[in-house]
């Protein structure tokens, strides 16, 4: 079988002999280092992508893609405003809401949170809360019946379940002779939801929009209108167009503005993690340099013989570039295989490890998400493997150049 000259000799030098077992061991260490670095990068970037997607989906399930409010905090004649917006084909749904702070109490248990008044029949147009109900349904909220749906963690903190009653206390009230008296109302718990994000499961409660109007004295107004768009990544542009169409007096906010700092911090964290973990690949590349330098010293006599029979310096350089390139290629391929396999199964591996060690890696009351999601992005895989391979090839240049500078007479003087 025909093989190019440089490729044949370079592959021959990769085979272990009795006198260069140590060099072969260093070569295997370089392969393992690159493989581990590439595997770690692919796995970590996949987990970070999974975290970003999961957080975005869960946050948007509660806050909507965009929302319309007024500078006075109340939107009058909201039906007309909604009718003007819904004609835009980029807007898939619109629903009114009132969101205010409140204090929930039951038998000595107190917990603050956000109380959101909604229309149960229209809320599914803009959020996924109805799909996250673990007990009851949004339709259980009836105007005038003073019913409430709680987050699962909030219900546990209050020690209540469906059918129990809680008191909702609002930070508004009347000034009497005895002092300030906040308004309160007893609500019956008719449902529990769990979106899987502790921040929302622990602090949100839903009541009917009409009950919220009565409790917070909104009259016929609402606090705002929440929107669902056909493309959430175009939310800033759509929000600007809607704001221009509505004119003065209205404020349109989108999810990128509400959580800009959070997602910016997440992106910075991804970049820093990539740089730190890529240093593993860089260390493995330095191992390639040391490996080839030792091979060059070990093969000085062989190089001299090759030069005397007519091998050019560029061919000698090519021999050692082939050797280092093969090390980098094998390490990259093995790392990609292991990384893809690990990233694709991390959601099953982590629960198994938690059961094995009887521990919880991500407590729900500490972290936003209590499981470990993963989303394999093939663009990331290509970028990581490409950078690792290029770095491996670059690492061969100096030792190969040094080998090409070997002088035959000097190398064979003492042979």
C-alpha positions as CSV (number, residue, x, y, z in Angstrom):
1,X,0.0,0.0,0.0
2,X,1.4,3.4,-1.0
3,X,2.2,5.9,1.7
4,X,3.7,9.4,1.3
5,X,7.3,9.3,2.6
6,X,6.9,11.8,5.5
7,X,3.6,10.2,6.6
8,X,5.2,6.7,6.6
9,X,8.3,7.7,8.7
10,X,6.2,9.9,11.0
11,X,3.8,7.1,11.8
12,X,6.8,4.7,12.3
13,X,8.3,7.0,14.9
14,X,5.0,6.8,16.9
15,X,5.5,3.1,17.5
16,X,7.2,2.2,20.8
17,X,10.6,0.5,20.9
18,X,12.5,-0.8,23.9
19,X,14.6,2.3,24.2
20,X,11.9,4.9,23.9
21,X,9.0,3.7,26.0
22,X,9.1,6.9,28.0
23,X,8.6,9.0,24.9
24,X,5.6,6.8,23.9
25,X,4.2,7.3,27.4
26,X,4.5,11.1,27.1
27,X,2.8,10.8,23.7
28,X,-0.1,8.9,25.3
29,X,-0.3,11.5,28.0
30,X,-0.6,14.2,25.4
31,X,-3.4,12.3,23.7
32,X,-5.2,11.8,27.0
33,X,-4.7,15.5,27.9
34,X,-6.2,16.7,24.7
35,X,-9.0,14.2,25.0
36,X,-9.9,15.2,28.5
37,X,-9.7,18.9,27.7
38,X,-12.0,18.6,24.6
39,X,-14.4,16.3,26.6
40,X,-14.6,18.7,29.5
41,X,-15.1,21.7,27.2
42,X,-17.9,20.0,25.2
43,X,-19.6,18.8,28.4
44,X,-19.4,22.1,30.3
45,X,-20.5,24.2,27.3
46,X,-23.5,21.8,26.7
47,X,-24.5,22.2,30.4
48,X,-24.1,26.0,30.2
49,X,-26.3,26.0,27.0
50,X,-28.8,23.8,28.8
51,X,-28.9,26.1,31.8
52,X,-29.4,29.2,29.6
53,X,-32.2,27.6,27.6
54,X,-33.9,26.2,30.7
55,X,-33.7,29.4,32.6
56,X,-34.9,31.4,29.6
57,X,-37.9,29.1,29.1
58,X,-38.9,29.1,32.8
59,X,-38.5,32.8,33.1
60,X,-40.5,33.5,30.0
61,X,-43.1,31.1,31.2
62,X,-43.8,33.6,34.0
63,X,-42.8,37.1,32.7
64,X,-43.9,36.9,29.1
65,X,-42.0,38.2,26.1
66,X,-43.1,41.8,26.5
67,X,-45.5,43.8,28.6
68,X,-47.3,47.1,28.3
69,X,-47.7,49.4,31.3
70,X,-48.4,53.1,31.7
71,X,-46.3,55.7,33.5
72,X,-49.1,56.0,36.0
73,X,-49.1,52.3,36.8
74,X,-52.6,51.8,35.5
75,X,-53.9,51.1,32.0
76,X,-57.4,52.4,31.4
77,X,-59.6,50.9,28.6
78,X,-57.2,48.1,28.2
79,X,-59.5,46.3,25.7
80,X,-59.0,49.0,23.2
81,X,-55.2,49.0,23.7
82,X,-55.2,45.2,23.2
83,X,-57.2,45.5,20.0
84,X,-54.7,47.9,18.6
85,X,-51.8,45.6,19.4
86,X,-53.2,42.2,18.5
87,X,-53.6,43.2,14.8
88,X,-49.8,43.0,14.6
89,X,-49.0,39.6,13.1
90,X,-45.9,39.3,15.3
91,X,-48.1,39.3,18.4
92,X,-49.6,35.9,19.1
93,X,-51.5,36.7,22.3
94,X,-52.2,39.4,24.8
95,X,-53.7,39.2,28.3
96,X,-54.2,41.8,31.1
97,X,-52.7,41.6,34.5
98,X,-52.3,43.3,37.9
99,X,-49.1,42.5,39.8
100,X,-48.5,43.9,43.3
101,X,-46.8,42.8,46.5
102,X,-48.7,41.1,49.2
103,X,-48.3,39.2,52.5
104,X,-49.8,35.7,52.8
105,X,-50.6,34.4,56.3
106,X,-52.0,31.3,57.9
107,X,-51.9,30.2,61.5
108,X,-48.8,32.2,62.4
109,X,-47.0,31.4,59.1
110,X,-46.2,34.6,57.1
111,X,-44.6,34.9,53.7
112,X,-44.3,37.8,51.3
113,X,-44.6,37.4,47.6
114,X,-45.9,38.8,44.3
115,X,-49.7,38.6,43.7
116,X,-50.8,38.6,40.1
117,X,-54.3,39.1,39.1
118,X,-55.2,37.4,35.8
119,X,-58.1,36.3,33.6
120,X,-57.9,32.5,33.6
121,X,-59.4,32.1,30.1
122,X,-56.8,34.5,28.6
123,X,-53.7,33.8,30.6
124,X,-52.7,30.7,28.6
125,X,-52.1,33.0,25.6
126,X,-49.1,34.6,27.2
127,X,-47.7,32.1,29.8
128,X,-47.3,28.4,30.6
129,X,-48.5,28.5,34.2
130,X,-51.6,26.5,33.2
131,X,-49.4,23.7,31.9
132,X,-47.4,23.6,35.1
133,X,-50.3,23.0,37.5
134,X,-49.7,20.1,39.8
135,X,-53.1,20.5,41.5
136,X,-56.2,22.2,40.3
137,X,-56.4,24.4,37.2
138,X,-56.5,28.1,36.3
139,X,-60.2,27.8,35.6
140,X,-60.8,27.4,39.3
141,X,-60.2,31.1,39.7
142,X,-63.7,32.7,39.7
143,X,-64.4,36.4,40.0
144,X,-65.9,37.3,43.4
145,X,-65.1,33.9,45.0
146,X,-61.7,35.1,46.3
147,X,-59.7,32.1,45.3
148,X,-55.9,31.8,45.0
149,X,-53.4,29.5,43.2
150,X,-50.0,29.3,45.0
151,X,-46.5,28.2,44.0
152,X,-45.6,24.8,45.4
153,X,-42.7,26.0,47.5
154,X,-44.9,29.0,48.8
155,X,-47.6,26.5,49.8
156,X,-45.1,24.4,51.7
157,X,-43.8,27.4,53.6
158,X,-47.3,28.3,54.6
159,X,-48.2,24.6,55.3
160,X,-51.3,24.8,53.2
161,X,-52.8,22.6,50.5
162,X,-55.8,22.8,48.1
163,X,-58.9,23.5,50.1
164,X,-57.2,25.4,52.9
165,X,-57.6,29.2,53.4
166,X,-55.0,31.9,53.6
167,X,-55.2,35.6,54.4
168,X,-53.8,38.0,51.8
169,X,-52.6,41.3,53.3
170,X,-51.8,44.2,51.0
171,X,-49.6,47.1,51.9
172,X,-52.4,49.5,51.3
173,X,-55.2,50.3,53.7
174,X,-57.0,52.9,55.7
175,X,-55.9,55.3,58.4
176,X,-58.1,55.0,61.5
177,X,-58.0,56.4,65.0
178,X,-56.0,53.4,66.0
179,X,-53.5,54.0,63.2
180,X,-52.9,52.5,59.8
181,X,-54.9,49.4,59.1
182,X,-53.9,47.3,56.0
183,X,-56.5,45.7,53.9
184,X,-56.8,41.9,54.1
185,X,-59.0,39.2,52.6
186,X,-59.4,35.5,53.2
187,X,-58.7,33.4,50.0
188,X,-59.3,29.7,49.4
189,X,-56.4,27.8,47.9
190,X,-57.8,26.1,44.7
191,X,-54.6,25.1,43.0
192,X,-50.8,24.7,43.1
193,X,-48.3,25.2,40.3
194,X,-44.6,24.3,39.9
195,X,-42.5,25.8,37.1
196,X,-39.4,24.2,38.4
197,X,-37.7,27.5,39.3
198,X,-37.5,28.1,43.0
199,X,-37.6,31.9,42.7
200,X,-41.1,31.8,41.2
201,X,-42.4,28.7,43.0
202,X,-41.6,30.3,46.3
203,X,-42.9,33.8,45.8
204,X,-45.9,33.9,43.3
205,X,-49.6,33.6,43.8
206,X,-52.4,34.0,41.2
207,X,-55.9,35.4,41.8
208,X,-58.7,36.5,39.5
209,X,-58.2,39.9,37.9
210,X,-61.5,41.2,39.3
211,X,-60.5,40.2,42.8
212,X,-57.2,42.0,42.4
213,X,-59.0,45.1,41.2
214,X,-61.2,45.1,44.3
215,X,-58.3,44.3,46.7
216,X,-55.9,46.9,45.2
217,X,-58.7,49.4,44.2
218,X,-58.0,49.5,40.5
219,X,-61.6,50.1,39.4
220,X,-62.0,49.1,35.8
221,X,-58.2,49.6,35.0
222,X,-55.5,47.0,34.9
223,X,-51.8,47.1,35.7
224,X,-50.7,46.2,32.2
225,X,-51.0,43.9,29.3
226,X,-48.6,40.9,28.8
227,X,-47.7,39.9,25.2
228,X,-46.5,36.7,23.6
229,X,-44.6,37.1,20.3
230,X,-43.9,34.8,17.4
231,X,-40.1,35.2,17.9
232,X,-38.9,36.0,21.4
233,X,-35.5,37.1,20.1
234,X,-37.1,39.9,18.1
235,X,-38.8,41.2,21.3
236,X,-36.7,44.5,21.5
237,X,-37.6,45.5,17.9
238,X,-41.2,44.5,18.3
239,X,-41.5,46.4,21.6
240,X,-40.1,49.6,20.0
241,X,-42.6,49.3,17.1
242,X,-45.5,48.8,19.6
243,X,-44.4,51.7,21.8
244,X,-44.2,54.0,18.7
245,X,-47.7,52.9,17.7
246,X,-49.3,53.5,21.1
247,X,-47.8,56.9,21.5
248,X,-47.0,58.8,24.7
249,X,-48.2,57.6,28.1
250,X,-47.3,53.9,27.6
251,X,-44.2,52.0,28.4
252,X,-43.3,48.8,26.6
253,X,-40.7,46.5,28.2
254,X,-39.4,43.2,26.9
255,X,-37.8,40.2,28.6
256,X,-34.3,41.1,27.4
257,X,-34.5,44.4,29.2
258,X,-36.1,43.0,32.4
259,X,-33.4,40.3,32.7
260,X,-30.5,41.9,30.7
261,X,-28.0,41.7,33.6
262,X,-28.8,38.1,34.4
263,X,-28.3,36.8,30.8
264,X,-25.2,39.0,30.3
265,X,-23.7,37.6,33.5
266,X,-24.5,34.1,32.2
267,X,-22.8,34.8,28.9
268,X,-19.7,36.1,30.6
269,X,-19.6,33.0,32.8
270,X,-19.7,30.8,29.6
271,X,-16.8,32.7,28.1
272,X,-14.7,32.5,31.2
273,X,-15.4,28.8,31.6
274,X,-14.4,28.2,28.0
275,X,-11.1,30.1,28.5
276,X,-10.3,28.3,31.7
277,X,-11.1,24.8,30.4
278,X,-9.3,25.4,27.1
279,X,-6.1,25.8,29.2
280,X,-6.3,22.0,29.7
281,X,-5.9,21.6,25.9
282,X,-3.1,24.2,26.0
283,X,-1.2,22.1,28.6
284,X,-1.7,19.0,26.5
285,X,-0.3,21.0,23.5
286,X,2.8,21.8,25.6
287,X,3.2,18.1,26.2
288,X,3.2,17.6,22.4
289,X,6.1,20.1,22.2
290,X,8.1,18.3,24.9
291,X,7.3,14.9,23.3
292,X,8.6,16.0,19.9
293,X,11.7,17.7,21.4
294,X,12.6,14.4,23.1
295,X,11.9,12.5,19.9
296,X,14.1,14.8,18.0
297,X,17.0,14.3,20.5
298,X,16.4,10.6,20.4
299,X,16.4,10.4,16.6
300,X,19.3,12.8,15.8
301,X,21.3,9.9,14.3
302,X,18.3,8.8,12.3
303,X,17.7,12.3,11.0
304,X,21.4,12.6,10.1
305,X,21.2,9.4,8.1
306,X,18.0,10.6,6.3
307,X,19.8,13.8,5.4
308,X,22.8,12.0,4.0
309,X,20.7,9.9,1.7
310,X,19.0,13.0,0.3
311,X,16.1,13.9,2.5
312,X,15.4,17.6,2.4
313,X,15.0,19.8,5.6
314,X,11.3,20.3,4.6
315,X,10.7,16.6,4.5
316,X,12.3,16.2,7.9
317,X,10.1,18.9,9.2
318,X,7.1,17.2,7.7
319,X,7.9,13.9,9.4
320,X,7.7,15.5,12.9
321,X,4.7,17.6,12.0
322,X,2.9,14.4,11.0
323,X,3.8,12.8,14.3
324,X,2.5,15.7,16.4
325,X,-0.6,16.1,14.2
326,X,-1.5,12.5,14.7
327,X,-1.3,12.9,18.4
328,X,-3.5,16.0,18.3
329,X,-6.0,14.3,15.8
330,X,-6.4,11.2,17.9
331,X,-6.8,13.2,21.1
332,X,-9.4,15.5,19.5
333,X,-11.4,12.6,18.0
334,X,-11.4,10.7,21.3
335,X,-12.3,13.9,23.2
336,X,-15.2,14.7,20.9
337,X,-16.6,11.2,21.2
338,X,-16.4,11.2,25.0
339,X,-17.7,14.7,25.2
340,X,-20.7,14.1,23.0
341,X,-21.5,10.9,24.8
342,X,-21.2,12.6,28.2
343,X,-23.1,15.7,27.2
344,X,-25.9,13.6,25.7
345,X,-26.4,11.6,28.9
346,X,-25.5,14.0,31.7
347,X,-29.2,14.4,32.7
348,X,-29.3,10.6,33.5
349,X,-25.8,10.4,34.9
350,X,-26.2,13.1,37.6
351,X,-29.3,11.6,39.2
352,X,-27.5,8.2,39.3
353,X,-24.5,9.8,41.0
354,X,-26.9,11.6,43.5
355,X,-28.5,8.2,44.4
356,X,-25.1,6.6,44.6
357,X,-23.6,9.2,47.0
358,X,-26.9,10.0,48.7
359,X,-26.5,13.7,48.2
360,X,-28.1,16.5,46.2
361,X,-25.7,18.5,43.9
362,X,-28.1,21.4,43.2
363,X,-30.5,22.1,46.2
364,X,-33.6,23.8,44.9
365,X,-33.6,26.4,47.7
366,X,-30.1,27.5,46.7
367,X,-29.9,27.3,42.9
368,X,-32.3,28.6,40.2
369,X,-32.6,25.0,38.8
370,X,-32.4,21.9,40.8
371,X,-31.5,19.5,38.0
372,X,-28.6,19.6,35.5
373,X,-29.9,20.2,31.9
374,X,-27.7,19.8,28.8
375,X,-28.1,21.0,25.2
376,X,-25.5,19.8,22.8
377,X,-24.7,22.5,20.2
378,X,-22.8,21.1,17.2
379,X,-21.4,24.6,16.4
380,X,-19.7,24.5,19.8
381,X,-18.4,21.0,19.1
382,X,-16.9,22.1,15.8
383,X,-15.3,25.2,17.3
384,X,-13.8,23.3,20.2
385,X,-12.5,20.5,18.1
386,X,-11.2,22.9,15.5
387,X,-9.3,25.0,18.0
388,X,-7.8,21.9,19.8
389,X,-6.6,20.5,16.5
390,X,-5.1,23.8,15.3
391,X,-3.3,24.3,18.6
392,X,-1.9,20.7,18.3
393,X,-0.6,21.4,14.8
394,X,0.9,24.7,15.9
395,X,2.7,22.9,18.7
396,X,4.6,20.7,16.2
397,X,6.2,23.6,14.3
398,X,9.1,24.4,16.7
399,X,10.3,20.8,17.3
400,X,9.9,20.1,13.6
401,X,11.9,23.1,12.7
402,X,14.5,22.2,15.2
403,X,14.7,18.7,13.6
404,X,15.1,20.2,10.2
405,X,18.2,22.2,11.4
406,X,20.1,19.0,12.4
407,X,23.6,18.9,10.9
408,X,24.4,15.3,9.7
409,X,28.2,15.6,10.3
410,X,27.7,16.9,13.9
411,X,25.0,14.3,14.7
412,X,27.1,11.4,13.4
413,X,30.4,12.5,14.9
414,X,30.3,10.2,17.9
415,X,28.2,7.4,16.4
